[in-house]
């Protein structure tokens, strides 16, 4: 057994070292200086356009009265009729069974259209377009009409003229090399016009009559906006074509 003898000096040094260690451990660690957070600025949402107020209104015809003298009145009334015609079309089409993807939008349409006279199923003569193989507009005139069209119907007619006359630069419109079939040319253009109109009117949200019409006809996830609704209604390649048509129309009409 080894006899270890500690001298008083050694014990004193050990005691001082222990005290210093404790003091160091108890010393507060300075926290990093944090920059003050920027003051939150409340985002003020822009007021809905006059057209959006009509398409979002609980009573769209009542809201339309404020614009009765405006050039917007007729196309907005067409949008109201197009949406409020859907419940009748579904009955005529035999689609009466409950459908959880269509029913919320259909119920909302019925509520909003309660005071709207049932739109006629009659199609005016000017809207009865000639078959594609009977259209004879020149390619130059058809493209010029696309640039100058003022209404959605005029734009659709000009698009179909351009398609029939082989004036559409489909190699520019569709990067994937797609070429539209005649039935696709009208169907996808109508969907692209929905997107164009909803953006023009700032009425693309889930409460817009345009969105409700698409959801009631084709079904969608509740709360979808218009693009989401068409994304669910169309095959992936068709939805991509819709977006490319929409982009091309923006480019050619700005040129």
C-alpha positions in Angstrom: 0.0 0.0 0.0 1.4 3.3 -1.1 1.2 6.1 1.4 0.3 9.3 -0.4 0.9 12.5 1.5 -0.6 15.7 0.1 1.1 18.8 1.0 -1.0 21.9 2.0 0.2 23.8 -1.1 -1.0 21.1 -3.4 -4.4 21.0 -1.7 -4.7 24.8 -1.9 -4.0 24.7 -5.6 -6.5 22.0 -6.2 -9.1 24.0 -4.3 -8.5 27.2 -6.3 -8.7 25.2 -9.6 -12.0 23.7 -8.5 -13.4 27.1 -7.7 -12.3 28.6 -11.0 -13.9 25.7 -12.9 -17.2 26.2 -11.1 -17.1 30.0 -11.8 -16.4 29.4 -15.5 -19.3 27.0 -15.8 -21.6 29.5 -14.1 -20.6 32.4 -16.4 -23.5 33.3 -18.7 -22.9 32.6 -22.4 -23.6 35.7 -24.5 -26.4 35.1 -27.0 -25.9 36.0 -30.6 -27.3 39.4 -31.6 -30.4 39.0 -33.6 -31.4 41.5 -36.2 -34.9 42.9 -35.5 -37.6 41.3 -37.6 -38.9 43.5 -40.4 -42.2 45.1 -39.5 -45.1 43.1 -41.0 -46.9 44.9 -43.7 -50.5 44.0 -44.3 -51.1 42.9 -47.9 -54.1 44.7 -49.2 -55.9 42.5 -51.8 -57.0 44.3 -54.9 -60.7 45.0 -55.1 -62.4 42.5 -57.5 -63.1 43.7 -60.9 -66.7 44.6 -61.9 -66.9 41.4 -63.9 -65.5 39.3 -61.1 -68.1 40.8 -58.7 -70.9 39.5 -61.1 -69.4 36.0 -61.4 -68.8 35.8 -57.7 -72.1 37.3 -56.6 -74.8 35.3 -54.7 -77.3 36.8 -57.1 -75.4 37.3 -60.4 -78.3 38.9 -62.3 -78.7 41.5 -59.5 -75.0 42.3 -59.6 -75.2 42.5 -63.4 -77.7 45.3 -63.2 -74.9 47.7 -62.2 -73.2 47.0 -65.5 -76.3 46.9 -67.7 -75.0 49.9 -69.9 -71.4 48.5 -70.0 -69.9 46.6 -72.9 -69.2 43.9 -70.4 -72.9 43.2 -69.8 -73.5 40.9 -72.8 -70.5 38.6 -72.4 -71.1 38.4 -68.6 -74.7 37.5 -69.2 -73.5 34.8 -71.6 -71.3 33.4 -68.8 -74.2 33.5 -66.4 -76.4 31.6 -68.8 -73.7 29.1 -69.6 -73.3 28.3 -66.0 -77.0 28.3 -65.1 -77.7 26.0 -68.0 -75.6 23.2 -66.5 -78.3 21.8 -64.1 -80.7 21.4 -67.0 -78.0 19.9 -69.3 -77.2 17.3 -66.6 -80.8 16.3 -66.3 -81.2 16.1 -70.1 -78.0 14.0 -70.3 -79.3 11.6 -67.7 -76.7 12.3 -65.1 -78.9 12.4 -62.0 -77.1 10.0 -59.8 -75.2 11.5 -56.8 -71.6 12.3 -57.5 -69.4 13.6 -54.7 -67.1 15.3 -57.2 -69.8 17.2 -59.0 -72.6 17.6 -56.4 -71.0 20.5 -54.3 -70.5 22.7 -57.4 -74.0 21.7 -58.8 -75.7 22.6 -55.5 -73.9 26.0 -55.4 -74.9 26.6 -59.0 -78.6 25.8 -58.2 -78.4 28.2 -55.3 -76.8 31.0 -57.3 -79.0 30.5 -60.3 -82.3 30.3 -58.3 -83.4 33.7 -59.5 -82.1 33.3 -63.1 -84.7 32.3 -65.7 -83.8 28.9 -67.1 -81.6 29.7 -70.0 -82.9 28.6 -73.4 -81.4 25.6 -75.0 -81.8 27.5 -78.3 -78.5 28.3 -80.1 -78.6 31.5 -82.1 -77.8 31.2 -85.8 -74.5 33.2 -85.4 -73.3 30.6 -82.9 -74.0 27.7 -85.3 -70.5 27.4 -86.8 -69.9 25.8 -90.1 -68.2 22.4 -90.0 -64.4 22.6 -90.3 -64.4 21.1 -93.8 -66.7 23.9 -95.0 -64.7 26.8 -93.7 -62.9 28.7 -96.4 -61.2 31.7 -94.7 -57.7 32.4 -96.0 -54.8 31.6 -93.7 -53.8 35.3 -93.5 -57.4 36.5 -92.7 -57.8 33.7 -90.0 -54.6 34.7 -88.1 -55.5 38.4 -88.4 -59.0 37.6 -86.9 -57.3 35.8 -84.0 -55.3 38.9 -83.2 -58.3 41.3 -83.5 -61.2 39.2 -82.0 -63.0 41.1 -79.3 -65.2 38.3 -77.7 -64.6 34.7 -76.8 -67.0 33.5 -79.6 -65.1 35.6 -82.2 -61.8 34.2 -81.0 -63.1 30.6 -81.1 -64.4 31.1 -84.6 -61.1 32.6 -85.8 -59.2 29.8 -84.2 -61.3 27.2 -86.0 -60.9 29.1 -89.3 -57.1 29.1 -88.8 -57.2 25.4 -88.0 -59.3 24.5 -91.1 -57.0 26.6 -93.3 -53.9 25.0 -91.8 -52.7 28.4 -90.7 -52.1 27.4 -87.1 -48.4 27.1 -86.4 -48.9 23.9 -84.4 -45.1 23.3 -84.4 -44.7 26.5 -82.4 -47.8 26.1 -80.2 -47.0 22.5 -79.0 -43.3 21.8 -78.2 -44.0 18.1 -77.9 -44.9 17.9 -81.6 -48.6 17.4 -81.1 -51.0 17.9 -83.9 -54.7 18.4 -83.0 -57.5 16.3 -84.3 -60.6 18.3 -85.4 -62.6 17.4 -82.3 -59.6 18.4 -80.1 -59.2 21.7 -81.8 -62.6 23.0 -80.6 -62.7 21.3 -77.2 -59.2 22.4 -76.1 -59.8 25.9 -77.4 -63.0 26.2 -75.4 -61.1 25.2 -72.3 -58.3 27.7 -73.1 -60.9 30.4 -73.5 -62.3 29.6 -70.0 -58.8 30.2 -68.6 -58.4 33.4 -70.7 -61.8 34.8 -69.6 -61.3 34.0 -65.9 -57.9 35.7 -65.9 -59.2 38.7 -67.8 -62.0 39.1 -65.3 -59.9 38.0 -62.2 -62.5 35.3 -61.5 -60.7 32.0 -61.5 -61.3 31.0 -57.9 -63.6 28.2 -56.6 -66.5 30.6 -56.2 -66.5 31.8 -59.8 -69.4 30.7 -62.0 -66.8 29.7 -64.7 -65.2 27.3 -62.2 -68.5 26.0 -60.8 -69.7 25.2 -64.4 -66.6 23.1 -65.1 -66.8 21.3 -61.8 -70.5 20.6 -62.1 -70.0 19.2 -65.6 -66.8 17.2 -65.1 -66.3 16.9 -61.4 -63.4 18.3 -59.3 -62.0 18.4 -55.8 -64.0 20.8 -53.7 -62.1 24.1 -53.4 -60.4 23.8 -56.8 -59.8 26.9 -58.9 -60.4 26.8 -62.7 -57.0 25.5 -63.7 -57.1 22.8 -61.1 -60.6 21.9 -62.3 -59.5 21.5 -65.9 -56.4 19.7 -64.8 -58.6 17.1 -63.2 -61.1 17.0 -66.1 -58.5 16.5 -68.9 -55.9 13.9 -69.7 -52.4 15.2 -68.8 -51.4 15.7 -72.4 -54.6 17.6 -73.1 -54.2 19.9 -70.1 -50.6 20.7 -71.3 -52.0 21.5 -74.7 -54.6 23.8 -73.1 -51.9 25.7 -71.4 -49.8 25.9 -74.5 -52.8 27.3 -76.5 -53.4 29.9 -73.8 -49.7 31.0 -73.9 -49.7 31.2 -77.7 -52.8 33.3 -77.7 -51.2 35.7 -75.3 -48.1 36.0 -77.5 -49.9 36.4 -80.8 -52.4 38.9 -79.5 -49.6 41.0 -78.0 -47.5 41.0 -81.2 
